[in-house]
Amino acid sequence: MGEQPIYSTRAHVFQIDPNTKKNWVPTSKHAVTVSYFYDSTRNVYRIISLDGSKAIINSTITPNMSFTKTSQKFGQWADSRANTVYGLGFSSEHHLAKFADKFAEYKEAARLAKEKSLEKMEMASSPSQESPADIHSPLTPPVTADLCRVNGTGDDVTLSDASPNSELQSDLSPTTPSLAHSPTTNKHWEAELAALKSNNAKLTAALLESTANVKQWKQQLAAYQEEAERLHKRVSELESQSSQANVIKSQKTELNQTIEQLEATLKAKEEEMERLREEVENAKQLQSQKELLEQKLEATDSRNKELEEQLADVEQRLEASQVEQENFRKSLKTLLEILDGKIFELTELRDNLAKLIEDS
């Protein structure tokens, strides 16, 4: 089956600043897909994230890892193999809790896989502890790499990589202490370490007895190491190709979903454009009505101006008429005054005439 994605989410990816070991450095400009992958052939769980064609997260889950929630939407974990600390910023607290639950689940699965591998290693190494007669000599073919693969990480532990002499040269290999991280197997591995040291002494004696075959054994060892290195490179290439293919498939699914969302958005936009077209038509009708009203308003303004001019003319005529009436009134008043004088004179004349008549 190979390596398959088993859970995916989206988050902003950060790494701890290698210089300050305090500040976060963003490794993605926007939220990217972060996926859990499972390799059924090796019982390996990995966290992988790609930004375009660049792998910004490639972290193998081991039992000694722990995922820590530092806020409601942010979590982090340390990867000693990559010598860094990864941080993820989620869009909601629910997505963070889901990712943390999956991390704990796959971490427990990795722990169980490691314990099973340790049991197989224990069974494979038990004959070498029973009697010196079962100890491999330098001419014994090397143990296959499949028996040395532990905890499902894809890293080969060189406990018995090529022959017993590899144990002598590497003093039980630098990677042997990494097998003792599980608290439940500490005592067992201390006993195993003591047994292996005893075996080293026996192997030293066997090595002194077979010095004639050292040159041939070294040639075989070099050939096996070259072959192992070539196989490791090939496996790494295949793993990279497989993980990239799976991530591309996951991204294709997400792109299809994005296309569907964009199509729905486009349809909504088209409906919105149709509604806007109707509003534009209505606006054009309103504009034509506005122009008609403006024309009527202009006609009314011109009519008002004409009426104002007529009113001004009437006011001028009325003012002239009032002046004429005032002049006429003054003339009448003068005429009345003259008439009053004449009447007074006539009255005096009548009185004088009456007196004359009476005197005569």
Protein Blocks (a to p, Z undefined) as FASTA:
>chain_A
ZZadfbdcddddddddfklomaccdfbfbdcdddddddfklopacddddehjacfbdcdd
dfkbccddfbfkbccdddfklopadddddfbfklmmmmmmmmmmmmmmmmmmmmmmmmmm
mmmmmmmmmpmklpccfklccddfklmpghhlopacffblmbmklmmmnnnpjklmmmmm
pmklmmmmmmmmmmmmmmmmmmmmmmmmmmmmmmmmmmmmmmmmmmmmmmmmmmmmmmmm
mmmmmmmmmmmmmmmmmmmmmmmmmmmmmmmmmmmmmmmmmmmmmmmmmmmmmmmmmmmm
mmmmmmmmmmmmmmmmmmmmmmmmmmmmmmmmmmmmmmmmmmmmmmmmmmmmmmmmmmZZ
